[in-house]
Amino acid sequence: MPTGLTDVSDPLAPNGHLDRLRDRIVIVVGAGQTPGQTIGNGRASAILFAREGARILAVDQNFDSAAETAKVITDEGGTAVAVHADVTDEQSVRAMVAACVDHYGRVDVLHNNVGAGLSAGDASLLEIDPDAFDRVTSINLKSAVLTCKHVLPLMRAQNSGVVLNVSSFAAYSNYPYIAYKTSKAGVIALTQHIAISNAEYGIRANVVVPGLINTPMAVEARIGVLATSREDVIAARDAQVPLNKKMGTAWDVAHALLFLASDEAGFITGVALPVDGGQGLRIG
């Protein structure tokens, strides 16, 4: 089912964009989003990349949601094609990569943005169901392994490419739910492995580590699982953020990813970049 579009205006770029990704071919995995009152990280990233000149393969398990993202891009004069894929399934990943090559001829940037936690049954260590642990880990970590497995040979052949992953501050913090925490820590390790083992091919790999971000995945899931109101969820999360006592937005994450995708970050690889409003400063 379509998720319904939220406001797609970018408050961080009121004066336009600079074509920092002109003609780059970008696969955005998780370009759709779950329903909610705000925009998600994947959709914001896909739209921002397109506004900066990239041509997008908008990938999501929910094709209608990916198509909504692609329509925003094409309605603005950009280039995007929506593709359905289950990136926990290797055959589906192969088909996704083949679709990108068929449409655009190459892959310049792979952005892995799928994720799940509470909505997929995550729980504390003493309460976790093994199937839920496998499900969350498959979505958050195995998916990135599979997409990289099938995109990196193309990038090696062209001696260039960028891999962008999304972890979470939960990897570092006293986060109570075990599958999300461990899988997001794994994404950081995976990114470091990709960076060092592919540097000789001119491929860069970096990971953004968001803190508390006001997205549908973060907020809507907690409303249901914790049986509380949206206002209470938002207030509790805002209170934990040192910078202005307010969560970040998907645009904050998207702009960090844009920097890492661009030539401005051409000598940066293997970095885990916090986008957390200072939350990490509270460790210890």
Secondary structure as GFF3:
##gff-version 3
##sequence-region A 1 284
A	DSSP	beta_strand	25	29	.	.	.	ID=ss1
A	DSSP	alpha_helix	41	51	.	.	.	ID=ss2
A	DSSP	beta_strand	55	60	.	.	.	ID=ss3
A	DSSP	alpha_helix	63	75	.	.	.	ID=ss4
A	DSSP	beta_strand	79	84	.	.	.	ID=ss5
A	DSSP	alpha_helix	90	104	.	.	.	ID=ss6
A	DSSP	beta_strand	109	112	.	.	.	ID=ss7
A	DSSP	three_ten_helix	118	120	.	.	.	ID=ss8
A	DSSP	alpha_helix	130	137	.	.	.	ID=ss9
A	DSSP	pi_helix	138	142	.	.	.	ID=ss10
A	DSSP	alpha_helix	143	158	.	.	.	ID=ss11
A	DSSP	beta_strand	161	166	.	.	.	ID=ss12
A	DSSP	three_ten_helix	169	171	.	.	.	ID=ss13
A	DSSP	alpha_helix	178	198	.	.	.	ID=ss14
A	DSSP	three_ten_helix	199	201	.	.	.	ID=ss15
A	DSSP	beta_strand	203	210	.	.	.	ID=ss16
A	DSSP	alpha_helix	216	225	.	.	.	ID=ss17
A	DSSP	alpha_helix	230	238	.	.	.	ID=ss18
A	DSSP	alpha_helix	250	261	.	.	.	ID=ss19
A	DSSP	three_ten_helix	263	265	.	.	.	ID=ss20
A	DSSP	beta_strand	272	275	.	.	.	ID=ss21
A	DSSP	three_ten_helix	279	282	.	.	.	ID=ss22
###
